[in-house]
Amino acid sequence: MAKKVARAGVSKEPGYLYFVDKGGDVSRAPMVRGGAAGGGRKEKVAQVGVSKEAGYLYFVDKDGDVSRAPMARGRK
């Protein structure tokens, strides 16, 4: 089950991939489809500053906030 870590309130636009970058901020990059060459640069959307903890997956949820869920590794 996912747990909300920080409120960012990012409104998502179609055609972009939203993610939590290395600095703990919300960034986005244009999606590349159909084997198209290249891709766009990432741009910072919201400065959140979440400190990441090992063993968790951090993502931008449907509300535009940062959430985390425990990683499922080594299960059978």
N, CA, C and O atoms as a Tripos MOL2 file, in Angstrom:
@<TRIPOS>MOLECULE
protein
  304   303    76     0     0
PROTEIN
NO_CHARGES

@<TRIPOS>ATOM
      1 N           0.8400   -1.1800    0.0000 N.3       1 MET1
      2 CA          0.0000    0.0000    0.0000 C.3       1 MET1
      3 C           0.8810    1.2380    0.0000 C.2       1 MET1
      4 O           1.8820    1.3020    0.7150 O.2       1 MET1
      5 N           0.5060    2.2090   -0.7970 N.am      2 ALA2
      6 CA          1.2860    3.4370   -0.9320 C.3       2 ALA2
      7 C           0.9520    4.4140    0.1990 C.2       2 ALA2
      8 O          -0.1700    4.4540    0.7040 O.2       2 ALA2
      9 N           1.9550    5.1910    0.5730 N.am      3 LYS3
     10 CA          1.7970    6.1880    1.6190 C.3       3 LYS3
     11 C           2.2180    7.5370    1.0500 C.2       3 LYS3
     12 O           3.2780    7.6450    0.4330 O.2       3 LYS3
     13 N           1.3970    8.5660    1.2530 N.am      4 LYS4
     14 CA          1.7060    9.9010    0.7610 C.3       4 LYS4
     15 C           2.8240   10.4910    1.6160 C.2       4 LYS4
     16 O           2.7420   10.5000    2.8440 O.2       4 LYS4
     17 N           3.8780   10.9890    0.9460 N.am      5 VAL5
     18 CA          5.0550   11.5040    1.6420 C.3       5 VAL5
     19 C           5.0610   13.0270    1.6670 C.2       5 VAL5
     20 O           5.3650   13.6300    2.6960 O.2       5 VAL5
     21 N           4.7240   13.6570    0.5310 N.am      6 ALA6
     22 CA          4.7420   15.1210    0.4460 C.3       6 ALA6
     23 C           3.6620   15.6040   -0.5050 C.2       6 ALA6
     24 O           3.3200   14.9220   -1.4720 O.2       6 ALA6
     25 N           3.1400   16.7650   -0.2290 N.am      7 ARG7
     26 CA          2.1300   17.3550   -1.1010 C.3       7 ARG7
     27 C           2.8180   18.2950   -2.0820 C.2       7 ARG7
     28 O           3.5120   19.2320   -1.6860 O.2       7 ARG7
     29 N           2.6140   18.0260   -3.3730 N.am      8 ALA8
     30 CA          3.2050   18.8640   -4.4120 C.3       8 ALA8
     31 C           2.1200   19.5470   -5.2330 C.2       8 ALA8
     32 O           2.3150   20.6690   -5.7030 O.2       8 ALA8
     33 N           0.9800   18.8870   -5.4110 N.am      9 GLY9
     34 CA         -0.1350   19.4710   -6.1440 C.3       9 GLY9
     35 C           0.1620   19.7340   -7.6090 C.2       9 GLY9
     36 O          -0.2970   20.7310   -8.1660 O.2       9 GLY9
     37 N           0.9240   18.8550   -8.2370 N.am     10 VAL10
     38 CA          1.2870   19.0110   -9.6400 C.3      10 VAL10
     39 C           0.1080   18.5990  -10.5110 C.2      10 VAL10
     40 O          -0.4710   17.5310  -10.3110 O.2      10 VAL10
     41 N          -0.2460   19.4350  -11.4690 N.am     11 SER11
     42 CA         -1.2870   19.0500  -12.4220 C.3      11 SER11
     43 C          -0.5840   18.4480  -13.6360 C.2      11 SER11
     44 O           0.2520   19.0990  -14.2630 O.2      11 SER11
     45 N          -0.9270   17.2060  -13.9630 N.am     12 LYS12
     46 CA         -0.2520   16.4650  -15.0180 C.3      12 LYS12
     47 C          -0.8240   16.8200  -16.3880 C.2      12 LYS12
     48 O          -2.0360   16.9500  -16.5560 O.2      12 LYS12
     49 N           0.0640   16.9700  -17.3520 N.am     13 GLU13
     50 CA         -0.3270   17.2020  -18.7370 C.3      13 GLU13
     51 C          -0.0890   15.9290  -19.5350 C.2      13 GLU13
     52 O           0.8780   15.2150  -19.2700 O.2      13 GLU13
     53 N          -0.9450   15.6270  -20.5050 N.am     14 PRO14
     54 CA         -0.7230   14.4340  -21.3260 C.3      14 PRO14
     55 C           0.5540   14.5670  -22.1580 C.2      14 PRO14
     56 O           0.9250   15.6630  -22.5780 O.2      14 PRO14
     57 N           1.2220   13.4260  -22.3890 N.am     15 GLY15
     58 CA          2.4290   13.4120  -23.2000 C.3      15 GLY15
     59 C           3.7070   13.5480  -22.4020 C.2      15 GLY15
     60 O           4.7930   13.5800  -22.9820 O.2      15 GLY15
     61 N           3.6040   13.6280  -21.0840 N.am     16 TYR16
     62 CA          4.7830   13.7580  -20.2350 C.3      16 TYR16
     63 C           4.8330   12.6270  -19.2190 C.2      16 TYR16
     64 O           3.7990   12.1250  -18.7770 O.2      16 TYR16
     65 N           6.0460   12.2330  -18.8550 N.am     17 LEU17
     66 CA          6.2800   11.2470  -17.8050 C.3      17 LEU17
     67 C           6.7310   12.0170  -16.5670 C.2      17 LEU17
     68 O           7.7390   12.7220  -16.6050 O.2      17 LEU17
     69 N           5.9930   11.8850  -15.4810 N.am     18 TYR18
     70 CA          6.3070   12.5760  -14.2350 C.3      18 TYR18
     71 C           6.9850   11.6100  -13.2940 C.2      18 TYR18
     72 O           6.5620   10.4600  -13.1750 O.2      18 TYR18
     73 N           8.0600   12.0690  -12.6040 N.am     19 PHE19
     74 CA          8.8340   11.2000  -11.7220 C.3      19 PHE19
     75 C           9.4980   12.0190  -10.6290 C.2      19 PHE19
     76 O           9.5550   13.2470  -10.7020 O.2      19 PHE19
     77 N          10.0000   11.3220   -9.6100 N.am     20 VAL20
     78 CA         10.7430   11.9510   -8.5260 C.3      20 VAL20
     79 C          12.2180   11.7850   -8.8700 C.2      20 VAL20
     80 O          12.7060   10.6600   -8.9760 O.2      20 VAL20
     81 N          12.9320   12.8960   -9.0450 N.am     21 ASP21
     82 CA         14.3300   12.8310   -9.4620 C.3      21 ASP21
     83 C          15.2630   12.5600   -8.2860 C.2      21 ASP21
     84 O          14.8100   12.3690   -7.1570 O.2      21 ASP21
     85 N          16.5650   12.5450   -8.5570 N.am     22 LYS22
     86 CA         17.5590   12.2050   -7.5340 C.3      22 LYS22
     87 C          17.5490   13.1700   -6.3540 C.2      22 LYS22
     88 O          17.8650   12.7810   -5.2300 O.2      22 LYS22
     89 N          17.1900   14.4120   -6.6030 N.am     23 GLY23
     90 CA         17.1500   15.4140   -5.5400 C.3      23 GLY23
     91 C          15.8850   15.3810   -4.7180 C.2      23 GLY23
     92 O          15.7520   16.1510   -3.7670 O.2      23 GLY23
     93 N          14.9440   14.5020   -5.0620 N.am     24 GLY24
     94 CA         13.6900   14.4030   -4.3320 C.3      24 GLY24
     95 C          12.6420   15.3870   -4.8010 C.2      24 GLY24
     96 O          11.6450   15.6070   -4.1130 O.2      24 GLY24
     97 N          12.8530   15.9920   -5.9800 N.am     25 ASP25
     98 CA         11.9060   16.9410   -6.5470 C.3      25 ASP25
     99 C          11.0960   16.2710   -7.6560 C.2      25 ASP25
    100 O          11.4920   15.2270   -8.1730 O.2      25 ASP25
    101 N           9.9660   16.8700   -8.0180 N.am     26 VAL26
    102 CA          9.1310   16.3310   -9.0880 C.3      26 VAL26
    103 C           9.6110   16.9220  -10.4140 C.2      26 VAL26
    104 O           9.6950   18.1400  -10.5680 O.2      26 VAL26
    105 N           9.9230   16.0420  -11.3660 N.am     27 SER27
    106 CA         10.3630   16.4480  -12.6960 C.3      27 SER27
    107 C           9.4940   15.7740  -13.7400 C.2      27 SER27
    108 O           8.7280   14.8600  -13.4350 O.2      27 SER27
    109 N           9.6240   16.2380  -14.9860 N.am     28 ARG28
    110 CA          8.8930   15.6140  -16.0800 C.3      28 ARG28
    111 C           9.7730   15.6030  -17.3280 C.2      28 ARG28
    112 O          10.6710   16.4290  -17.4920 O.2      28 ARG28
    113 N           9.4790   14.6320  -18.2070 N.am     29 ALA29
    114 CA         10.1780   14.5080  -19.4790 C.3      29 ALA29
    115 C           9.1490   14.1110  -20.5270 C.2      29 ALA29
    116 O           8.2200   13.3610  -20.2280 O.2      29 ALA29
    117 N           9.3040   14.6040  -21.7510 N.am     30 PRO30
    118 CA          8.3550   14.2140  -22.7960 C.3      30 PRO30
    119 C           8.4890   12.7370  -23.1320 C.2      30 PRO30
    120 O           9.5990   12.2060  -23.1850 O.2      30 PRO30
    121 N           7.3580   12.0710  -23.3580 N.am     31 MET31
    122 CA          7.3730   10.6530  -23.7100 C.3      31 MET31
    123 C           7.7350   10.4930  -25.1730 C.2      31 MET31
    124 O           7.3010   11.2710  -26.0230 O.2      31 MET31
    125 N           8.5340    9.4770  -25.4580 N.am     32 VAL32
    126 CA          8.9140    9.1530  -26.8250 C.3      32 VAL32
    127 C           8.2470    7.8370  -27.1560 C.2      32 VAL32
    128 O           8.4110    6.8530  -26.4350 O.2      32 VAL32
    129 N           7.4940    7.8130  -28.2480 N.am     33 ARG33
    130 CA          6.7430    6.6120  -28.6130 C.3      33 ARG33
    131 C           7.1130    6.1510  -30.0110 C.2      33 ARG33
    132 O           7.5800    6.9310  -30.8420 O.2      33 ARG33
    133 N           6.8960    4.8770  -30.2480 N.am     34 GLY34
    134 CA          7.0530    4.3200  -31.5820 C.3      34 GLY34
    135 C           8.4800    4.2610  -32.0890 C.2      34 GLY34
    136 O           8.7010    4.3170  -33.2990 O.2      34 GLY34
    137 N           9.4490    4.1510  -31.2010 N.am     35 GLY35
    138 CA         10.8330    4.0290  -31.6270 C.3      35 GLY35
    139 C          11.4170    5.3190  -32.1710 C.2      35 GLY35
    140 O          12.4320    5.2810  -32.8660 O.2      35 GLY35
    141 N          10.8170    6.4440  -31.8820 N.am     36 ALA36
    142 CA         11.3520    7.7190  -32.3550 C.3      36 ALA36
    143 C          12.6920    7.9880  -31.6820 C.2      36 ALA36
    144 O          12.8770    7.7250  -30.4930 O.2      36 ALA36
    145 N          13.6020    8.5080  -32.4570 N.am     37 ALA37
    146 CA         14.9390    8.7890  -31.9380 C.3      37 ALA37
    147 C          14.9140   10.0100  -31.0390 C.2      37 ALA37
    148 O          14.0610   10.8880  -31.1640 O.2      37 ALA37
    149 N          15.8680   10.0370  -30.1370 N.am     38 GLY38
    150 CA         16.0340   11.2150  -29.2910 C.3      38 GLY38
    151 C          15.1480   11.1810  -28.0720 C.2      38 GLY38
    152 O          14.9190   10.1270  -27.4800 O.2      38 GLY38
    153 N          14.6680   12.3090  -27.7120 N.am     39 GLY39
    154 CA         13.8750   12.4680  -26.5120 C.3      39 GLY39
    155 C          14.1500   13.8490  -25.9640 C.2      39 GLY39
    156 O          15.1020   14.5110  -26.3790 O.2      39 GLY39
    157 N          13.3510   14.2720  -25.0650 N.am     40 GLY40
    158 CA         13.5130   15.6180  -24.5450 C.3      40 GLY40
    159 C          14.2960   15.6500  -23.2570 C.2      40 GLY40
    160 O          14.5990   14.6220  -22.6520 O.2      40 GLY40
    161 N          14.6030   16.8220  -22.8730 N.am     41 ARG41
    162 CA         15.2820   17.0480  -21.6040 C.3      41 ARG41
    163 C          14.2610   17.0530  -20.4770 C.2      41 ARG41
    164 O          13.0900   17.3780  -20.6740 O.2      41 ARG41
    165 N          14.7290   16.6870  -19.3050 N.am     42 LYS42
    166 CA         13.8230   16.7420  -18.1640 C.3      42 LYS42
    167 C          13.7690   18.1690  -17.6400 C.2      42 LYS42
    168 O          14.7310   18.9290  -17.7540 O.2      42 LYS42
    169 N          12.6310   18.5130  -17.0690 N.am     43 GLU43
    170 CA         12.4830   19.8250  -16.4580 C.3      43 GLU43
    171 C          11.8400   19.6670  -15.0870 C.2      43 GLU43
    172 O          10.9490   18.8400  -14.8930 O.2      43 GLU43
    173 N          12.3100   20.4760  -14.1420 N.am     44 LYS44
    174 CA         11.7920   20.4160  -12.7820 C.3      44 LYS44
    175 C          10.4420   21.1160  -12.7340 C.2      44 LYS44
    176 O          10.3000   22.2450  -13.2040 O.2      44 LYS44
    177 N           9.4430   20.4290  -12.1570 N.am     45 VAL45
    178 CA          8.0840   20.9630  -12.0930 C.3      45 VAL45
    179 C           7.7870   21.5290  -10.7090 C.2      45 VAL45
    180 O           7.1820   22.5940  -10.5910 O.2      45 VAL45
    181 N           8.2080   20.8250   -9.6650 N.am     46 ALA46
    182 CA          7.9660   21.2730   -8.2890 C.3      46 ALA46
    183 C           9.1530   20.9100   -7.4160 C.2      46 ALA46
    184 O           9.7030   19.8140   -7.5190 O.2      46 ALA46
    185 N           9.5390   21.8330   -6.5640 N.am     47 GLN47
    186 CA         10.6450   21.5800   -5.6480 C.3      47 GLN47
    187 C          10.0650   21.0890   -4.3230 C.2      47 GLN47
    188 O           9.4310   21.8400   -3.5810 O.2      47 GLN47
    189 N          10.3040   19.8030   -4.0500 N.am     48 VAL48
    190 CA          9.7300   19.1740   -2.8610 C.3      48 VAL48
    191 C          10.8260   18.8420   -1.8530 C.2      48 VAL48
    192 O          10.6580   19.0860   -0.6580 O.2      48 VAL48
    193 N          11.9440   18.2900   -2.3190 N.am     49 GLY49
    194 CA         13.0700   17.9720   -1.4490 C.3      49 GLY49
    195 C          12.8430   16.7680   -0.5640 C.2      49 GLY49
    196 O          13.2360   16.7800    0.6020 O.2      49 GLY49
    197 N          12.2120   15.7210   -1.0940 N.am     50 VAL50
    198 CA         11.9670   14.5020   -0.3360 C.3      50 VAL50
    199 C          13.2890   13.7470   -0.1740 C.2      50 VAL50
    200 O          14.0150   13.5490   -1.1490 O.2      50 VAL50
    201 N          13.5980   13.3300    1.0450 N.am     51 SER51
    202 CA         14.7930   12.5000    1.2400 C.3      51 SER51
    203 C          14.3610   11.0410    1.0890 C.2      51 SER51
    204 O          13.5140   10.5450    1.8320 O.2      51 SER51
    205 N          14.9630   10.3700    0.1100 N.am     52 LYS52
    206 CA         14.5670    9.0020   -0.2170 C.3      52 LYS52
    207 C          15.1940    8.0010    0.7440 C.2      52 LYS52
    208 O          16.3330    8.1590    1.1820 O.2      52 LYS52
    209 N          14.4290    6.9780    1.0550 N.am     53 GLU53
    210 CA         14.8750    5.9000    1.9340 C.3      53 GLU53
    211 C          15.0010    4.6250    1.1040 C.2      53 GLU53
    212 O          14.1650    4.3590    0.2410 O.2      53 GLU53
    213 N          16.0310    3.8500    1.3610 N.am     54 ALA54
    214 CA         16.2630    2.6200    0.6050 C.3      54 ALA54
    215 C          15.1090    1.6390    0.8250 C.2      54 ALA54
    216 O          14.5400    1.5670    1.9150 O.2      54 ALA54
    217 N          14.7700    0.8800   -0.2350 N.am     55 GLY55
    218 CA         13.7310   -0.1260   -0.1360 C.3      55 GLY55
    219 C          12.3420    0.3690   -0.5020 C.2      55 GLY55
    220 O          11.3670   -0.3730   -0.3810 O.2      55 GLY55
    221 N          12.2420    1.6250   -0.9510 N.am     56 TYR56
    222 CA         10.9430    2.1930   -1.3150 C.3      56 TYR56
    223 C          10.9850    2.7360   -2.7390 C.2      56 TYR56
    224 O          12.0200    3.2070   -3.2090 O.2      56 TYR56
    225 N           9.8460    2.6620   -3.4140 N.am     57 LEU57
    226 CA          9.6720    3.2330   -4.7360 C.3      57 LEU57
    227 C           8.9050    4.5380   -4.5790 C.2      57 LEU57
    228 O           7.8030    4.5530   -4.0310 O.2      57 LEU57
    229 N           9.4860    5.6330   -5.0590 N.am     58 TYR58
    230 CA          8.8630    6.9450   -4.9560 C.3      58 TYR58
    231 C           8.2640    7.3160   -6.3040 C.2      58 TYR58
    232 O           8.8950    7.1200   -7.3420 O.2      58 TYR58
    233 N           7.0370    7.8550   -6.2910 N.am     59 PHE59
    234 CA          6.3420    8.1800   -7.5370 C.3      59 PHE59
    235 C           5.3830    9.3370   -7.3100 C.2      59 PHE59
    236 O           5.0770    9.7020   -6.1750 O.2      59 PHE59
    237 N           4.9080    9.9140   -8.4310 N.am     60 VAL60
    238 CA          3.9120   10.9810   -8.3840 C.3      60 VAL60
    239 C           2.5440   10.3220   -8.5580 C.2      60 VAL60
    240 O           2.2760    9.7060   -9.5900 O.2      60 VAL60
    241 N           1.6850   10.4490   -7.5530 N.am     61 ASP61
    242 CA          0.3890    9.7640   -7.5880 C.3      61 ASP61
    243 C          -0.6370   10.5430   -8.4060 C.2      61 ASP61
    244 O          -0.3200   11.5800   -8.9880 O.2      61 ASP61
    245 N          -1.8720   10.0350   -8.4450 N.am     62 LYS62
    246 CA         -2.9170   10.6280   -9.2850 C.3      62 LYS62
    247 C          -3.3170   12.0300   -8.8320 C.2      62 LYS62
    248 O          -3.8650   12.7960   -9.6250 O.2      62 LYS62
    249 N          -3.0570   12.3790   -7.5800 N.am     63 ASP63
    250 CA         -3.3580   13.7110   -7.0760 C.3      63 ASP63
    251 C          -2.2400   14.7050   -7.3510 C.2      63 ASP63
    252 O          -2.3920   15.8950   -7.0790 O.2      63 ASP63
    253 N          -1.1110   14.2290   -7.8910 N.am     64 GLY64
    254 CA          0.0350   15.0920   -8.1640 C.3      64 GLY64
    255 C           0.9510   15.2590   -6.9750 C.2      64 GLY64
    256 O           1.7860   16.1630   -6.9510 O.2      64 GLY64
    257 N           0.8000   14.3880   -5.9800 N.am     65 ASP65
    258 CA          1.6420   14.4230   -4.7860 C.3      65 ASP65
    259 C           2.6680   13.2960   -4.8420 C.2      65 ASP65
    260 O           2.5360   12.3690   -5.6410 O.2      65 ASP65
    261 N           3.6900   13.3780   -3.9920 N.am     66 VAL66
    262 CA          4.7280   12.3510   -3.9470 C.3      66 VAL66
    263 C           4.3140   11.2750   -2.9500 C.2      66 VAL66
    264 O           3.9960   11.5670   -1.7970 O.2      66 VAL66
    265 N           4.3240   10.0260   -3.4110 N.am     67 SER67
    266 CA          3.9860    8.8790   -2.5650 C.3      67 SER67
    267 C           5.1030    7.8560   -2.6510 C.2      67 SER67
    268 O           5.9660    7.9260   -3.5260 O.2      67 SER67
    269 N           5.0720    6.9040   -1.7270 N.am     68 ARG68
    270 CA          6.0560    5.8260   -1.7600 C.3      68 ARG68
    271 C           5.3820    4.5090   -1.4150 C.2      68 ARG68
    272 O           4.3850    4.4640   -0.6950 O.2      68 ARG68
    273 N           5.9610    3.4280   -1.9550 N.am     69 ALA69
    274 CA          5.4670    2.0830   -1.6940 C.3      69 ALA69
    275 C           6.6800    1.1830   -1.5030 C.2      69 ALA69
    276 O           7.7070    1.3870   -2.1500 O.2      69 ALA69
    277 N           6.5760    0.1900   -0.6220 N.am     70 PRO70
    278 CA          7.7130   -0.7150   -0.4350 C.3      70 PRO70
    279 C           7.9750   -1.5150   -1.7090 C.2      70 PRO70
    280 O           7.0460   -1.9860   -2.3650 O.2      70 PRO70
    281 N           9.2580   -1.6590   -2.0450 N.am     71 MET71
    282 CA          9.6130   -2.4190   -3.2350 C.3      71 MET71
    283 C           9.4440   -3.9060   -2.9680 C.2      71 MET71
    284 O           9.8060   -4.4040   -1.9020 O.2      71 MET71
    285 N           8.8950   -4.6020   -3.9410 N.am     72 ALA72
    286 CA          8.7120   -6.0450   -3.8370 C.3      72 ALA72
    287 C           9.9230   -6.7170   -4.4840 C.2      72 ALA72
    288 O           9.9430   -6.9520   -5.6920 O.2      72 ALA72
    289 N          10.9120   -7.0170   -3.6790 N.am     73 ARG73
    290 CA         12.1260   -7.6640   -4.1940 C.3      73 ARG73
    291 C          12.3480   -8.9670   -3.4650 C.2      73 ARG73
    292 O          12.2210   -9.0570   -2.2440 O.2      73 ARG73
    293 N          12.6840   -9.9770   -4.2510 N.am     74 GLY74
    294 CA         13.0300  -11.2570   -3.6700 C.3      74 GLY74
    295 C          11.8480  -12.1080   -3.2470 C.2      74 GLY74
    296 O          12.0350  -13.1390   -2.6010 O.2      74 GLY74
    297 N          10.6480  -11.7050   -3.5930 N.am     75 ARG75
    298 CA          9.4810  -12.5110   -3.2250 C.3      75 ARG75
    299 C           9.2640  -13.5910   -4.2640 C.2      75 ARG75
    300 O           9.6560  -13.4410   -5.4210 O.2      75 ARG75
    301 N           8.6320  -14.6900   -3.8440 N.am     76 LYS76
    302 CA          8.3340  -15.7640   -4.7800 C.3      76 LYS76
    303 C           6.8650  -16.0800   -4.7430 C.2      76 LYS76
    304 O           6.4060  -16.9650   -5.4650 O.2      76 LYS76
@<TRIPOS>BOND
     1     1     2 1
     2     2     3 1
     3     3     4 2
     4     3     5 am
     5     5     6 1
     6     6     7 1
     7     7     8 2
     8     7     9 am
     9     9    10 1
    10    10    11 1
    11    11    12 2
    12    11    13 am
    13    13    14 1
    14    14    15 1
    15    15    16 2
    16    15    17 am
    17    17    18 1
    18    18    19 1
    19    19    20 2
    20    19    21 am
    21    21    22 1
    22    22    23 1
    23    23    24 2
    24    23    25 am
    25    25    26 1
    26    26    27 1
    27    27    28 2
    28    27    29 am
    29    29    30 1
    30    30    31 1
    31    31    32 2
    32    31    33 am
    33    33    34 1
    34    34    35 1
    35    35    36 2
    36    35    37 am
    37    37    38 1
    38    38    39 1
    39    39    40 2
    40    39    41 am
    41    41    42 1
    42    42    43 1
    43    43    44 2
    44    43    45 am
    45    45    46 1
    46    46    47 1
    47    47    48 2
    48    47    49 am
    49    49    50 1
    50    50    51 1
    51    51    52 2
    52    51    53 am
    53    53    54 1
    54    54    55 1
    55    55    56 2
    56    55    57 am
    57    57    58 1
    58    58    59 1
    59    59    60 2
    60    59    61 am
    61    61    62 1
    62    62    63 1
    63    63    64 2
    64    63    65 am
    65    65    66 1
    66    66    67 1
    67    67    68 2
    68    67    69 am
    69    69    70 1
    70    70    71 1
    71    71    72 2
    72    71    73 am
    73    73    74 1
    74    74    75 1
    75    75    76 2
    76    75    77 am
    77    77    78 1
    78    78    79 1
    79    79    80 2
    80    79    81 am
    81    81    82 1
    82    82    83 1
    83    83    84 2
    84    83    85 am
    85    85    86 1
    86    86    87 1
    87    87    88 2
    88    87    89 am
    89    89    90 1
    90    90    91 1
    91    91    92 2
    92    91    93 am
    93    93    94 1
    94    94    95 1
    95    95    96 2
    96    95    97 am
    97    97    98 1
    98    98    99 1
    99    99   100 2
   100    99   101 am
   101   101   102 1
   102   102   103 1
   103   103   104 2
   104   103   105 am
   105   105   106 1
   106   106   107 1
   107   107   108 2
   108   107   109 am
   109   109   110 1
   110   110   111 1
   111   111   112 2
   112   111   113 am
   113   113   114 1
   114   114   115 1
   115   115   116 2
   116   115   117 am
   117   117   118 1
   118   118   119 1
   119   119   120 2
   120   119   121 am
   121   121   122 1
   122   122   123 1
   123   123   124 2
   124   123   125 am
   125   125   126 1
   126   126   127 1
   127   127   128 2
   128   127   129 am
   129   129   130 1
   130   130   131 1
   131   131   132 2
   132   131   133 am
   133   133   134 1
   134   134   135 1
   135   135   136 2
   136   135   137 am
   137   137   138 1
   138   138   139 1
   139   139   140 2
   140   139   141 am
   141   141   142 1
   142   142   143 1
   143   143   144 2
   144   143   145 am
   145   145   146 1
   146   146   147 1
   147   147   148 2
   148   147   149 am
   149   149   150 1
   150   150   151 1
   151   151   152 2
   152   151   153 am
   153   153   154 1
   154   154   155 1
   155   155   156 2
   156   155   157 am
   157   157   158 1
   158   158   159 1
   159   159   160 2
   160   159   161 am
   161   161   162 1
   162   162   163 1
   163   163   164 2
   164   163   165 am
   165   165   166 1
   166   166   167 1
   167   167   168 2
   168   167   169 am
   169   169   170 1
   170   170   171 1
   171   171   172 2
   172   171   173 am
   173   173   174 1
   174   174   175 1
   175   175   176 2
   176   175   177 am
   177   177   178 1
   178   178   179 1
   179   179   180 2
   180   179   181 am
   181   181   182 1
   182   182   183 1
   183   183   184 2
   184   183   185 am
   185   185   186 1
   186   186   187 1
   187   187   188 2
   188   187   189 am
   189   189   190 1
   190   190   191 1
   191   191   192 2
   192   191   193 am
   193   193   194 1
   194   194   195 1
   195   195   196 2
   196   195   197 am
   197   197   198 1
   198   198   199 1
   199   199   200 2
   200   199   201 am
   201   201   202 1
   202   202   203 1
   203   203   204 2
   204   203   205 am
   205   205   206 1
   206   206   207 1
   207   207   208 2
   208   207   209 am
   209   209   210 1
   210   210   211 1
   211   211   212 2
   212   211   213 am
   213   213   214 1
   214   214   215 1
   215   215   216 2
   216   215   217 am
   217   217   218 1
   218   218   219 1
   219   219   220 2
   220   219   221 am
   221   221   222 1
   222   222   223 1
   223   223   224 2
   224   223   225 am
   225   225   226 1
   226   226   227 1
   227   227   228 2
   228   227   229 am
   229   229   230 1
   230   230   231 1
   231   231   232 2
   232   231   233 am
   233   233   234 1
   234   234   235 1
   235   235   236 2
   236   235   237 am
   237   237   238 1
   238   238   239 1
   239   239   240 2
   240   239   241 am
   241   241   242 1
   242   242   243 1
   243   243   244 2
   244   243   245 am
   245   245   246 1
   246   246   247 1
   247   247   248 2
   248   247   249 am
   249   249   250 1
   250   250   251 1
   251   251   252 2
   252   251   253 am
   253   253   254 1
   254   254   255 1
   255   255   256 2
   256   255   257 am
   257   257   258 1
   258   258   259 1
   259   259   260 2
   260   259   261 am
   261   261   262 1
   262   262   263 1
   263   263   264 2
   264   263   265 am
   265   265   266 1
   266   266   267 1
   267   267   268 2
   268   267   269 am
   269   269   270 1
   270   270   271 1
   271   271   272 2
   272   271   273 am
   273   273   274 1
   274   274   275 1
   275   275   276 2
   276   275   277 am
   277   277   278 1
   278   278   279 1
   279   279   280 2
   280   279   281 am
   281   281   282 1
   282   282   283 1
   283   283   284 2
   284   283   285 am
   285   285   286 1
   286   286   287 1
   287   287   288 2
   288   287   289 am
   289   289   290 1
   290   290   291 1
   291   291   292 2
   292   291   293 am
   293   293   294 1
   294   294   295 1
   295   295   296 2
   296   295   297 am
   297   297   298 1
   298   298   299 1
   299   299   300 2
   300   299   301 am
   301   301   302 1
   302   302   303 1
   303   303   304 2
@<TRIPOS>SUBSTRUCTURE
     1 MET1         2 RESIDUE 1 A MET
     2 ALA2         6 RESIDUE 1 A ALA
     3 LYS3        10 RESIDUE 1 A LYS
     4 LYS4        14 RESIDUE 1 A LYS
     5 VAL5        18 RESIDUE 1 A VAL
     6 ALA6        22 RESIDUE 1 A ALA
     7 ARG7        26 RESIDUE 1 A ARG
     8 ALA8        30 RESIDUE 1 A ALA
     9 GLY9        34 RESIDUE 1 A GLY
    10 VAL10       38 RESIDUE 1 A VAL
    11 SER11       42 RESIDUE 1 A SER
    12 LYS12       46 RESIDUE 1 A LYS
    13 GLU13       50 RESIDUE 1 A GLU
    14 PRO14       54 RESIDUE 1 A PRO
    15 GLY15       58 RESIDUE 1 A GLY
    16 TYR16       62 RESIDUE 1 A TYR
    17 LEU17       66 RESIDUE 1 A LEU
    18 TYR18       70 RESIDUE 1 A TYR
    19 PHE19       74 RESIDUE 1 A PHE
    20 VAL20       78 RESIDUE 1 A VAL
    21 ASP21       82 RESIDUE 1 A ASP
    22 LYS22       86 RESIDUE 1 A LYS
    23 GLY23       90 RESIDUE 1 A GLY
    24 GLY24       94 RESIDUE 1 A GLY
    25 ASP25       98 RESIDUE 1 A ASP
    26 VAL26      102 RESIDUE 1 A VAL
    27 SER27      106 RESIDUE 1 A SER
    28 ARG28      110 RESIDUE 1 A ARG
    29 ALA29      114 RESIDUE 1 A ALA
    30 PRO30      118 RESIDUE 1 A PRO
    31 MET31      122 RESIDUE 1 A MET
    32 VAL32      126 RESIDUE 1 A VAL
    33 ARG33      130 RESIDUE 1 A ARG
    34 GLY34      134 RESIDUE 1 A GLY
    35 GLY35      138 RESIDUE 1 A GLY
    36 ALA36      142 RESIDUE 1 A ALA
    37 ALA37      146 RESIDUE 1 A ALA
    38 GLY38      150 RESIDUE 1 A GLY
    39 GLY39      154 RESIDUE 1 A GLY
    40 GLY40      158 RESIDUE 1 A GLY
    41 ARG41      162 RESIDUE 1 A ARG
    42 LYS42      166 RESIDUE 1 A LYS
    43 GLU43      170 RESIDUE 1 A GLU
    44 LYS44      174 RESIDUE 1 A LYS
    45 VAL45      178 RESIDUE 1 A VAL
    46 ALA46      182 RESIDUE 1 A ALA
    47 GLN47      186 RESIDUE 1 A GLN
    48 VAL48      190 RESIDUE 1 A VAL
    49 GLY49      194 RESIDUE 1 A GLY
    50 VAL50      198 RESIDUE 1 A VAL
    51 SER51      202 RESIDUE 1 A SER
    52 LYS52      206 RESIDUE 1 A LYS
    53 GLU53      210 RESIDUE 1 A GLU
    54 ALA54      214 RESIDUE 1 A ALA
    55 GLY55      218 RESIDUE 1 A GLY
    56 TYR56      222 RESIDUE 1 A TYR
    57 LEU57      226 RESIDUE 1 A LEU
    58 TYR58      230 RESIDUE 1 A TYR
    59 PHE59      234 RESIDUE 1 A PHE
    60 VAL60      238 RESIDUE 1 A VAL
    61 ASP61      242 RESIDUE 1 A ASP
    62 LYS62      246 RESIDUE 1 A LYS
    63 ASP63      250 RESIDUE 1 A ASP
    64 GLY64      254 RESIDUE 1 A GLY
    65 ASP65      258 RESIDUE 1 A ASP
    66 VAL66      262 RESIDUE 1 A VAL
    67 SER67      266 RESIDUE 1 A SER
    68 ARG68      270 RESIDUE 1 A ARG
    69 ALA69      274 RESIDUE 1 A ALA
    70 PRO70      278 RESIDUE 1 A PRO
    71 MET71      282 RESIDUE 1 A MET
    72 ALA72      286 RESIDUE 1 A ALA
    73 ARG73      290 RESIDUE 1 A ARG
    74 GLY74      294 RESIDUE 1 A GLY
    75 ARG75      298 RESIDUE 1 A ARG
    76 LYS76      302 RESIDUE 1 A LYS
